[in-house]
Amino acid sequence: VGTKVYDFPDGAILFLGAKADLALTKSSTGVNADWDGDFSLGTVTASNDASLSSTEQDLIPTTATPQAAAGATTAKGVSTSTEACKVLDGTGTAKDVYLNFLVDDADHNVAGTACNLIANGTVTLHWVNLGDI
């Protein structure tokens, strides 16, 4: 599951780094009260393949969330040297930023009640627009 949180402008974007400091809560019984999983920040939304990889986590790498208590936990992460200080080519089409989540398979019932993860907090992006071609 992922949601768009930012649109970069058109152009070559020198991505310097990012950090996330989020509080997470579940919305309903479709996810266990003691759930855990992973989150990332990427330039594409997460697919339904049980992992966060490639451009799903090219801004902040896949980071584990602590086990929830009463349905609430946190998502805190920062870019590493692998993600930071690279050029994102948004010269043809501007790049988007997605906050992506996975809930561990044992912690949800996909055939039961649908559930949303509610995120509150900040995602900070540092970048420079190098211009469009």
Secondary structure, 3 states (H helix, E strand, C coil): CEEEEEECCCEEEEEEEEEEEEEEEECCCCECCCCCEEEEEECCCCCCCCCCCHHHHCCEEEEECCCCECCEEEEEEECCCCCCCEEEEECCCCCEEEEEEEECHHHECCCCCCCCEEEEEEEEEEEEECCCC
